[in-house]
Amino acid sequence: MALTLITFIGFTILVAVISYVKTKGDDQTTADGYFLAGRGLPGFVIAGSLLLTNLSAEQLVGTNGQTWAVGMSPMAFEVLAATALIVLALWAAPRYLKSGITTIPELIGLRFDRSTKLWFCIAYIILYLVVQIPVILYSGSLVFENIFGLSDLLGVTKFQSIVILCIAISVVGSIYAIFGGLKAVAVSDTVNGVGLLIGGLMIPFFALNVLGHAAGSESGIAIIDGWKYLVANHADKLNSIAPINAEAPAVPWPTVFTGLVFLGLQSWCTHQSFIQRVLAAENLKEAQKGALYCAFLKILGFMFLALPGVIAYALFELQGDQVTMMDDAYPHLVTQVIPAPLMGFFAAVMFGAILSSFNSVLNSVNTMFTMDIYHEFINPKASEEKLVKVGKNIGIIFAVATTIVGPMVYFFPAGLKTFLDSFVMLIGLPVLSAVFGGFFFKYLPKYAAKVIMVFHVVVYGLFMLIGPQYPGGGTMHYLYAVAVLWPIELIIMAIMNHNNKKNPQLSAWEQEDVKAVDLTPWKYRKIVAVIVMICVVAVYVFFSPLGIGA
């Protein structure tokens, strides 16, 4: 236990020291310096920060729990993200950097009007404060408690342990997000990203080794024997192609190429906490490098976010100690397969993953409030120093508020938490429509984005409440709703655009180049994008009836 604690504290301090050294001396007195890291992030830092902003401990547990239950089809959320990152690199990033924006609501305001900007900004902030940050705090704390048993170690109840962990995550994360600014967040994310790749990738190899020995291998290292046993006895679990009427958490195969693609575009091309890393790029070249480097990391993500769940199923089945709930699979596997000397490092990696999601979203919500509400509507003449001060102060308020709410999720029914998570698409898809539609259609009326938001909230909200059934029974997957709604929303915008285009008094919207950064593209971007797509196809073929999933 002492070694575990020393290793945990050591790696956590290492991340803090590296972040301090890399940000010491940076100018934090300007809005660009504080909220956008001085527009100076290199590609590898952008890639690491994108990865860790997306990943957290509950994903390690949740996605692996899903693959334990239904096989490899949930890996689509990881592997298909690479296609959205290609769109980010080749299409979205050049347009965002051309406008020199700080936030996505700012871009929506430039394309439509100030009131539309306010609508979307308030919706985003409420979503982050009421749903996303509290869920990150609670889920991360619960995962940490389930794997490492902090309540037993401290002699407290499980709820008390979650409260302690929520406070610890909030305090440490706030130091990065509030007092260090975006660069401190990005640097810590990069270091934690390296740790996550090392720690996460340890699990499937350790697990296959244990599985090989459990299956009777006498080899000192039984990883290959474990893999052979898995393929021979659980090929069905290794199949990523789910039936057309599959229920969540499985991913029906038609939605992989429709709804999931749209969901990926929403997450990776318009989600403020992701996009802020790209907006902080030194130039377009580094932004494109970061997005495409991250695409490779997301493809690799199936190794630690999906495959361990299938290995867990095979191992528990062989041992006769099968778990009964999805979220128990990964914690149970970890405690069985990680050698004691490495447990502290793995704990630090998990803690870093939780921190990264918390401080990234907190930093983004601070940025939106300060730049899109305070500076735009409350104090337009505020100095750079005043904006930074307001950002820090509101960050403290937001951190305290969400820390109070986070542990309360403990008392919610399990289904309500899932319901709250799904709320993200209530705002996410209208944002995608506003941004992409705004660029696609040059003659849209100023009210177009508001119409789409109201339409989507009503229709998608009804879908969530009603829970329509497949013809043969079973609840219809929400990705089908996404697959249908986004094209409809674009069609509505196309009609409004066509009608407006007939008016000779209206001119087409033109995007202004504010010369914020150098927009020279990375010369290898298209070649790398093709390689990414080949890798995506190769992974899918491998985990299909054409490969090992027969």
ZADO-388114 format. One line per field, with one value per residue (C-alpha): residue number from 1; x, y, z. Coordinates in pm, 1 decimal, decimal comma. Example, Ala and Ser with C-alpha at 12.3 -4.5 7.8 and 13.67 -1.06 7.14 Angstrom:
2
seq <- [1_2]
px <- [1230,0_1367,0]
py <- [-450,0_-106,0]
pz <- [780,0_714,0]
This chain:
550
seq <- [1_2_3_4_5_6_7_8_9_10_11_12_13_14_15_16_17_18_19_20_21_22_23_24_25_26_27_28_29_30_31_32_33_34_35_36_37_38_39_40_41_42_43_44_45_46_47_48_49_50_51_52_53_54_55_56_57_58_59_60_61_62_63_64_65_66_67_68_69_70_71_72_73_74_75_76_77_78_79_80_81_82_83_84_85_86_87_88_89_90_91_92_93_94_95_96_97_98_99_100_101_102_103_104_105_106_107_108_109_110_111_112_113_114_115_116_117_118_119_120_121_122_123_124_125_126_127_128_129_130_131_132_133_134_135_136_137_138_139_140_141_142_143_144_145_146_147_148_149_150_151_152_153_154_155_156_157_158_159_160_161_162_163_164_165_166_167_168_169_170_171_172_173_174_175_176_177_178_179_180_181_182_183_184_185_186_187_188_189_190_191_192_193_194_195_196_197_198_199_200_201_202_203_204_205_206_207_208_209_210_211_212_213_214_215_216_217_218_219_220_221_222_223_224_225_226_227_228_229_230_231_232_233_234_235_236_237_238_239_240_241_242_243_244_245_246_247_248_249_250_251_252_253_254_255_256_257_258_259_260_261_262_263_264_265_266_267_268_269_270_271_272_273_274_275_276_277_278_279_280_281_282_283_284_285_286_287_288_289_290_291_292_293_294_295_296_297_298_299_300_301_302_303_304_305_306_307_308_309_310_311_312_313_314_315_316_317_318_319_320_321_322_323_324_325_326_327_328_329_330_331_332_333_334_335_336_337_338_339_340_341_342_343_344_345_346_347_348_349_350_351_352_353_354_355_356_357_358_359_360_361_362_363_364_365_366_367_368_369_370_371_372_373_374_375_376_377_378_379_380_381_382_383_384_385_386_387_388_389_390_391_392_393_394_395_396_397_398_399_400_401_402_403_404_405_406_407_408_409_410_411_412_413_414_415_416_417_418_419_420_421_422_423_424_425_426_427_428_429_430_431_432_433_434_435_436_437_438_439_440_441_442_443_444_445_446_447_448_449_450_451_452_453_454_455_456_457_458_459_460_461_462_463_464_465_466_467_468_469_470_471_472_473_474_475_476_477_478_479_480_481_482_483_484_485_486_487_488_489_490_491_492_493_494_495_496_497_498_499_500_501_502_503_504_505_506_507_508_509_510_511_512_513_514_515_516_517_518_519_520_521_522_523_524_525_526_527_528_529_530_531_532_533_534_535_536_537_538_539_540_541_542_543_544_545_546_547_548_549_550]
px <- [0,0_287,6_444,6_109,4_67,5_424,6_390,0_53,6_181,6_505,8_341,8_80,3_353,8_555,7_263,4_229,4_602,5_620,7_311,1_463,5_798,8_635,7_405,5_637,0_692,2_399,5_193,8_-135,8_-246,4_-420,6_-735,3_-546,4_-269,9_-507,8_-794,0_-600,5_-248,4_-121,5_-219,7_104,0_21,7_220,5_58,8_165,4_28,2_-299,6_-324,8_-260,3_-501,3_-774,6_-736,4_-747,4_-1031,5_-1236,6_-1127,1_-1198,1_-1209,4_-1579,7_-1511,7_-1254,1_-1509,4_-1822,1_-1706,7_-1528,0_-1843,1_-2041,6_-1807,8_-1824,7_-2202,5_-2249,8_-1913,6_-1696,2_-1958,1_-1918,9_-1560,8_-1722,5_-1731,2_-1350,9_-1250,5_-1503,0_-1390,5_-1088,9_-1311,1_-1447,4_-1092,7_-1010,3_-1300,7_-1170,7_-821,3_-910,9_-1235,3_-1323,3_-985,2_-899,1_-1234,7_-1219,2_-865,0_-949,7_-1209,4_-973,1_-1251,6_-1215,0_-1539,5_-1794,6_-2078,3_-1862,1_-1851,8_-2230,0_-2266,0_-2046,8_-2252,9_-2598,1_-2641,8_-2570,7_-2895,3_-2829,0_-2482,3_-2638,3_-2894,0_-2631,5_-2385,5_-2640,6_-2755,0_-2396,3_-2313,3_-2626,7_-2551,1_-2193,1_-2276,8_-2590,4_-2501,0_-2152,2_-1918,9_-2121,0_-2140,2_-1763,3_-1698,9_-1938,4_-1858,5_-1484,6_-1505,6_-1721,2_-1481,6_-1182,3_-1364,6_-1473,2_-1124,1_-909,1_-1146,8_-1074,5_-1365,6_-1206,5_-867,7_-1003,3_-1271,6_-1558,3_-1880,7_-1889,8_-2076,7_-1824,3_-1545,2_-1714,3_-1747,5_-1375,6_-1280,1_-1507,8_-1345,2_-994,0_-1061,9_-1222,0_-939,7_-653,6_-835,4_-923,1_-557,9_-483,0_-799,2_-841,0_-490,7_-291,1_-511,0_-547,3_-175,9_-142,2_-447,1_-307,6_40,6_-96,8_-330,3_-36,2_165,8_-138,7_-209,0_127,3_51,9_-292,9_-154,4_105,6_-128,8_-430,2_-236,6_-93,8_-436,5_-513,6_-166,8_-174,6_-530,8_-442,6_-151,2_-382,1_-638,7_-371,9_-264,0_-627,6_-681,5_-397,4_-90,3_235,9_433,5_591,6_433,5_97,6_-25,3_-36,7_-205,9_-463,4_-532,9_-571,2_-819,0_-1017,2_-1044,6_-1125,1_-1394,3_-1542,8_-1524,4_-1883,1_-1775,4_-1497,9_-1746,8_-1798,4_-2092,7_-2413,8_-2761,5_-2974,0_-3220,1_-2957,6_-3035,8_-2793,8_-2518,0_-2464,0_-2421,8_-2645,2_-2432,5_-2634,3_-2578,6_-2200,9_-2203,1_-2481,4_-2582,2_-2245,1_-2063,8_-2290,2_-2234,0_-1859,3_-1876,1_-2068,5_-1814,9_-1489,4_-1578,4_-1809,6_-1770,9_-1612,1_-1387,6_-1235,5_-1223,5_-1053,7_-731,6_-736,6_-819,5_-506,4_-279,1_36,1_-80,7_-300,8_-20,8_7,1_-372,6_-394,5_-106,3_-275,7_-611,8_-459,3_-218,8_-519,6_-701,8_-435,4_-465,2_-843,2_-803,1_-564,5_-823,0_-1004,5_-705,1_-778,8_-1140,6_-1304,9_-1087,3_-1035,8_-1413,0_-1422,2_-1115,8_-1286,2_-1592,0_-1379,2_-1167,1_-1456,5_-1649,6_-1348,6_-1292,2_-1659,8_-1674,5_-1867,6_-1988,2_-2354,4_-2333,7_-2150,7_-1977,7_-1827,5_-1636,8_-1340,3_-1274,8_-1289,9_-1047,4_-801,5_-779,8_-708,4_-445,4_-234,7_77,8_84,4_395,3_215,7_-113,6_-2,7_98,0_-234,5_-419,9_-232,9_-321,5_-689,1_-683,2_-516,9_-782,3_-1058,3_-876,1_-825,9_-1194,8_-1291,7_-1039,5_-1088,7_-1465,5_-1430,0_-1178,8_-1415,0_-1720,5_-1513,8_-1405,4_-1759,5_-1900,3_-1618,8_-1586,5_-1940,7_-2152,0_-1944,8_-1735,7_-2015,1_-2316,9_-2202,1_-1874,0_-1768,8_-1490,9_-1326,3_-946,4_-750,1_-650,5_-1013,8_-1126,2_-864,8_-968,5_-1335,9_-1247,6_-1064,6_-1335,1_-1623,7_-1416,7_-1399,3_-1775,4_-1845,3_-1601,1_-1761,7_-2114,4_-2041,9_-1850,4_-2162,4_-2385,1_-2148,5_-2184,3_-2562,9_-2576,9_-2511,5_-2876,2_-3017,9_-3156,0_-2907,0_-3138,9_-3155,8_-2779,2_-2798,0_-3085,5_-2877,1_-2581,9_-2804,4_-2900,7_-2576,7_-2736,7_-3018,8_-2770,3_-2490,5_-2675,8_-2827,3_-2475,0_-2349,5_-2633,9_-2567,2_-2192,5_-2189,6_-2513,2_-2379,5_-2080,7_-2272,5_-2554,8_-2453,8_-2801,9_-2949,4_-3167,6_-3037,7_-3304,7_-3220,4_-3009,1_-3278,8_-3544,0_-3324,7_-3256,4_-3626,0_-3716,7_-3443,5_-3508,1_-3879,3_-3837,0_-3533,3_-3678,5_-3998,6_-3788,7_-3610,4_-3933,3_-4135,7_-3859,2_-4000,2_-3975,8_-3836,5_-4107,2_-4002,3_-3965,2_-3685,9_-3611,5_-3488,0_-3128,2_-3091,8_-2836,2_-3122,1_-3280,5_-2950,7_-2920,0_-3262,6_-3267,8_-2945,0_-3026,1_-3375,8_-3227,7_-2991,0_-3284,3_-3480,1_-3179,2_-3140,2_-3503,8_-3457,4_-3136,3_-3309,5_-3594,9_-3357,6_-3139,3_-3427,9_-3422,2_-3199,7_-3147,3_-2963,1_-2597,8_-2411,4_-2233,3_-1856,5_-1614,7_-1350,3_-984,9_-864,9_-503,3_-490,2_-243,9_-61,2_-309,7_-53,0_-174,4_36,2_162,5_119,1_-237,3_-411,6_-166,9_-201,4_-582,2_-582,1_-362,6_-604,5_-900,0_-710,7_-643,4_-1012,2_-1120,5_-849,0_-960,0_-1323,7_-1239,7_-1027,2_-1310,9_-1579,3_-1699,8_-1436,8_-1169,9_-1167,5_-1533,4_-1676,2]
py <- [0,0_236,9_177,3_239,0_570,0_681,7_601,3_778,7_1095,6_1085,9_1080,4_1338,5_1575,3_1508,9_1628,4_1943,1_2020,3_1975,9_2194,7_2464,8_2462,2_2476,3_2766,7_2967,2_3309,2_3296,0_3612,3_3543,5_3907,0_3910,7_3730,9_3545,0_3453,1_3318,5_3169,5_3062,5_2997,0_3295,9_3116,4_2921,5_2551,5_2304,2_2003,8_1735,0_1933,5_1990,5_1615,4_1518,1_1776,1_1676,9_1312,7_1377,5_1630,5_1353,5_1067,4_1023,1_743,0_679,8_611,0_348,6_181,1_256,8_161,9_-150,7_-240,2_-202,4_-431,9_-683,2_-685,0_-663,3_-718,9_-481,4_-264,3_26,4_66,0_271,6_573,7_564,6_448,7_660,6_970,6_966,5_1058,3_1361,9_1469,1_1459,8_1700,1_1917,6_1928,4_1978,9_2178,2_2329,2_2442,2_2666,9_2843,8_2883,5_3021,6_3255,7_3430,0_3441,0_3333,8_3239,1_3041,3_2862,6_3094,7_3385,1_3226,2_3177,7_3545,6_3651,8_3442,4_3530,2_3799,0_3889,8_3748,7_3411,8_3411,5_3474,9_3194,5_2935,7_3055,3_3036,9_2692,8_2567,2_2707,9_2559,5_2223,7_2226,8_2342,2_2135,3_1817,8_1773,9_1890,4_1734,7_1405,1_1415,1_1474,4_1208,4_942,5_990,5_975,7_663,5_489,0_576,2_454,7_128,1_39,9_158,7_132,3_471,3_429,5_117,5_285,0_591,3_411,0_620,1_546,9_523,1_853,0_1026,7_888,3_1030,0_1371,0_1366,5_1269,3_1533,1_1800,5_1672,9_1665,4_2009,3_2169,0_2023,3_2069,9_2429,4_2511,2_2419,6_2562,5_2884,0_2986,9_2829,5_2909,9_2701,0_2632,6_2474,5_2260,4_2158,3_2073,2_1867,0_1691,6_1599,5_1448,5_1267,5_1151,4_978,1_818,3_710,3_546,1_358,6_270,5_196,4_-20,5_-224,2_-362,3_-573,0_-729,0_-809,1_-936,8_-1161,4_-1299,9_-1386,9_-1531,8_-1748,3_-1892,2_-1944,0_-2137,0_-2374,0_-2220,8_-2319,1_-2044,7_-1778,7_-1510,1_-1632,8_-1326,5_-1509,0_-1811,8_-1578,8_-1418,6_-1758,1_-1866,5_-1542,8_-1577,3_-1948,4_-1925,0_-1574,7_-1469,0_-1343,7_-1090,0_-968,6_-878,3_-499,9_-526,0_-513,6_-594,1_-320,9_-334,7_-345,1_-154,2_66,6_15,9_-178,9_35,1_-77,9_-101,6_151,4_421,0_375,2_552,6_804,3_905,9_824,6_1026,3_1325,5_1276,5_1274,1_1597,2_1758,8_1643,9_1706,4_1999,6_2218,6_2121,1_2421,3_2225,2_2036,3_2321,4_2560,4_2357,5_2403,3_2773,0_2808,5_2663,2_2848,2_2836,0_2629,6_2381,8_2293,5_2278,9_2025,9_1823,9_1812,2_1698,6_1427,9_1303,4_1271,9_1073,9_803,4_802,5_759,0_461,2_309,7_374,7_44,7_-126,9_18,6_133,9_-169,3_-481,4_-517,9_-555,3_-857,6_-1007,0_-952,8_-1145,6_-1439,6_-1442,0_-1420,9_-1686,7_-1919,7_-1854,5_-1885,9_-1542,8_-1352,2_-1006,7_-913,8_-541,1_-362,7_-105,9_-378,5_-548,2_-312,6_-246,3_-621,9_-688,1_-420,5_-551,8_-901,1_-830,0_-525,9_-615,7_-444,3_-231,0_-67,6_2,4_345,9_453,2_331,5_519,4_838,2_784,7_741,3_1050,9_1247,6_1135,5_1255,5_1584,1_1648,2_1628,1_1843,9_2121,6_2128,5_2177,7_2425,6_2628,8_2633,5_2743,1_3021,1_3134,3_3140,9_3335,0_3589,1_3650,8_3586,3_3725,2_3954,9_4118,5_4126,3_4228,8_4346,5_4536,9_4578,4_4822,3_4584,3_4575,8_4256,4_4236,6_4278,9_3994,8_3759,9_3858,0_3796,4_3460,1_3349,0_3470,5_3313,9_2995,6_2972,7_3022,7_2758,1_2512,7_2547,6_2516,3_2204,1_2046,6_2080,8_1931,9_1649,3_1420,1_1463,3_1248,6_960,2_978,8_984,5_666,7_507,1_568,1_940,1_974,5_816,1_1050,6_1350,4_1234,5_1216,7_1582,3_1683,7_1618,8_1862,0_2146,2_1973,6_1903,2_2253,9_2392,2_2163,6_2280,4_2646,5_2620,7_2392,2_2530,4_2882,0_2802,7_2592,4_2841,4_3202,2_3359,6_3234,3_3477,5_3589,1_3389,4_3056,4_2910,6_2993,2_2814,9_2506,1_2508,5_2525,4_2258,7_2022,8_2062,7_1987,1_1688,1_1527,6_1593,0_1409,5_1120,1_1089,3_1105,9_867,5_611,6_469,1_94,7_-109,1_-290,4_-621,2_-482,1_-309,6_59,2_239,5_360,6_737,3_745,7_681,2_1005,8_1186,3_1024,1_1157,5_1494,1_1649,9_1605,4_1743,7_2046,9_2108,9_2078,2_2338,3_2570,3_2505,0_2608,5_2929,2_2997,8_2942,2_3176,4_3448,3_3414,5_3533,8_3872,1_4102,9_4334,3_4063,9_3979,2_3657,9_3628,1_3658,2_3538,1_3792,3_3691,5_3872,9_3754,3_3602,1_3327,7_3200,8_2999,5_2807,4_2443,2_2141,3_1996,6_1634,6_1678,6_1496,2_1204,0_1160,4_1183,4_900,2_687,7_754,6_635,0_321,0_246,3_296,9_53,0_-196,6_-200,1_-250,6_-532,1_-699,5_-688,5_-814,0_-1144,2_-1089,9_-1093,5_-1245,7_-1169,7_-1463,3]
pz <- [0,0_81,4_-261,6_-430,2_-246,9_-320,6_-691,2_-709,6_-540,8_-741,2_-1083,7_-983,4_-863,9_-1181,1_-1393,9_-1182,0_-1199,0_-1576,9_-1620,1_-1397,9_-1578,0_-1921,9_-1830,6_-1601,1_-1745,7_-1989,4_-2024,7_-1844,9_-1837,0_-2176,7_-2287,2_-2561,7_-2319,6_-2054,9_-2258,7_-2571,4_-2437,3_-2634,3_-2956,0_-2932,2_-2883,3_-3098,4_-3267,2_-3020,5_-2724,4_-2909,2_-2980,7_-2618,9_-2482,4_-2729,8_-2628,1_-2253,4_-2279,2_-2440,5_-2214,8_-1848,2_-1598,1_-1647,0_-2015,3_-1929,1_-1705,8_-1908,7_-2258,6_-2140,5_-1949,1_-2270,2_-2465,7_-2179,4_-2228,2_-2606,8_-2775,7_-2974,9_-3148,8_-2896,5_-3020,2_-3299,5_-3067,7_-3057,8_-3404,4_-3598,0_-3409,0_-3640,2_-3936,4_-3751,5_-3667,0_-4038,9_-4099,8_-3815,7_-3966,4_-4331,4_-4315,9_-3976,6_-3840,2_-4139,1_-4109,1_-3731,2_-3733,3_-4021,0_-3800,5_-3501,2_-3264,6_-2897,9_-2864,6_-3083,3_-2965,9_-3087,5_-3433,9_-3426,9_-3334,6_-3627,1_-3868,4_-3732,9_-3463,6_-3099,8_-2963,6_-3131,0_-2977,6_-2635,2_-2682,3_-2764,0_-2502,4_-2219,0_-2336,3_-2343,7_-1998,9_-1838,9_-1999,2_-1870,7_-1517,4_-1455,7_-1643,5_-1778,8_-1500,3_-1212,7_-1402,8_-1469,3_-1098,3_-976,1_-1235,3_-1200,1_-821,2_-831,5_-1069,1_-851,7_-541,5_-705,8_-825,9_-538,6_-240,7_-83,9_158,7_310,1_322,7_504,9_705,6_567,3_381,4_3,8_-24,2_202,2_-16,2_-326,5_-157,5_-69,4_-423,4_-580,2_-365,1_-445,1_-820,2_-809,0_-609,1_-813,4_-1143,5_-1058,0_-993,1_-1353,2_-1510,8_-1310,1_-1209,9_-1491,2_-1788,3_-2101,5_-2147,6_-1802,9_-1881,1_-2220,3_-2089,4_-1799,4_-2043,0_-2264,5_-1979,7_-1844,2_-2200,8_-2216,6_-1881,0_-1997,4_-2310,1_-2107,7_-1821,3_-2040,0_-2283,5_-1994,8_-1911,2_-2222,9_-2221,6_-1850,6_-1890,9_-2187,0_-1987,9_-1695,9_-1938,3_-2101,6_-1767,1_-1662,1_-1987,9_-1899,3_-2059,7_-1895,0_-2066,8_-1846,3_-2060,1_-2189,3_-2381,3_-2716,5_-2560,8_-2402,0_-2740,1_-2907,0_-2637,5_-2678,9_-3057,9_-3044,1_-2776,4_-2797,8_-3161,7_-3139,0_-2876,5_-3107,5_-3382,0_-3407,8_-3651,4_-3446,4_-3587,8_-3740,5_-3446,3_-3169,9_-2850,8_-2660,4_-2555,9_-2881,5_-3194,0_-3487,3_-3799,8_-4009,4_-3746,5_-3765,7_-4101,6_-4025,8_-3673,7_-3520,6_-3786,7_-3713,0_-3340,4_-3401,2_-3600,0_-3316,1_-3056,2_-3240,5_-3466,6_-3254,9_-2885,3_-2712,8_-2474,0_-2770,6_-3020,9_-2778,1_-2813,4_-3191,4_-3158,7_-2944,2_-3215,6_-3313,9_-3676,2_-3907,3_-3971,2_-3600,0_-3562,9_-3846,2_-3704,2_-3364,1_-3501,7_-3722,9_-3453,5_-3223,7_-3496,2_-3473,6_-3093,1_-3116,7_-3351,7_-3098,6_-2827,2_-2887,7_-2724,9_-2380,7_-2411,4_-2574,2_-2591,0_-2211,5_-2167,5_-2398,5_-2228,8_-1892,4_-2009,1_-2124,5_-1808,1_-1563,2_-1755,8_-1740,9_-1370,5_-1283,2_-1115,5_-1384,3_-1276,3_-1317,9_-1399,8_-1681,8_-1464,6_-1245,3_-1528,8_-1570,0_-1197,7_-1129,4_-1415,7_-1303,4_-948,2_-1085,2_-1347,7_-1247,7_-1047,4_-708,3_-782,3_-1078,4_-903,2_-782,1_-1133,3_-1270,5_-994,6_-1089,7_-1455,8_-1368,4_-1147,2_-1426,7_-1674,3_-1442,0_-1381,7_-1750,5_-1836,1_-1538,2_-1587,2_-1964,9_-1942,9_-1653,0_-1852,9_-2151,4_-1954,7_-1792,1_-2138,4_-2277,6_-1982,6_-1981,7_-2355,9_-2482,3_-2196,8_-1972,9_-2245,8_-2504,7_-2294,8_-1949,9_-1989,9_-2355,9_-2255,1_-2007,7_-2023,3_-2091,9_-1723,3_-1618,3_-1846,8_-1702,1_-1347,6_-1425,2_-1583,2_-1269,0_-1030,5_-1221,9_-1249,4_-870,7_-844,0_-1109,3_-949,4_-604,5_-745,0_-949,6_-660,3_-445,9_-717,0_-820,2_-515,8_-523,4_-838,6_-597,0_-489,3_-842,6_-998,9_-1238,4_-1531,2_-1456,7_-1489,5_-1834,6_-1917,3_-1807,9_-2018,6_-2326,2_-2271,8_-2443,1_-2783,0_-2705,3_-2753,5_-2943,2_-3267,6_-3305,5_-3257,7_-3535,3_-3760,5_-3683,7_-3751,0_-4055,0_-4199,5_-4149,0_-4368,1_-4623,6_-4684,1_-4746,6_-4752,5_-4424,4_-4229,1_-3890,8_-3706,7_-3878,4_-3595,8_-3338,3_-3547,0_-3570,2_-3196,2_-3107,0_-3364,5_-3244,0_-2872,0_-2922,3_-3158,0_-2992,9_-2649,6_-2749,2_-2883,5_-2548,9_-2348,3_-2566,4_-2630,3_-2958,7_-3017,9_-3306,3_-3510,4_-3354,9_-3002,6_-2813,7_-2759,7_-3070,9_-3052,7_-3011,0_-3293,6_-3536,7_-3416,5_-3475,5_-3821,4_-3922,8_-3747,5_-3873,3_-4245,3_-4178,8_-4002,9_-4293,9_-4537,4_-4336,3_-4351,5_-4725,0_-4781,3_-4579,3_-4771,9_-5108,7_-5019,8_-4901,8_-5209,1_-5424,5_-5249,2_-5460,4_-5162,1_-4966,2_-5024,0_-4947,7_-4612,7_-4644,8_-4380,3_-4281,2_-4237,7_-3923,7_-3971,5_-3621,6_-3721,5_-4028,6_-4238,1_-4443,6_-4430,1_-4339,5_-4667,7_-4553,4_-4426,0_-4712,1_-4716,5_-4340,0_-4367,6_-4623,2_-4394,4_-4106,6_-4317,2_-4421,3_-4053,4_-3966,0_-4236,9_-4137,6_-3772,1_-3873,1_-4113,6_-3844,4_-3588,7_-3827,5_-3974,1_-4244,5_-3973,7_-3626,0_-3544,7_-3739,8]
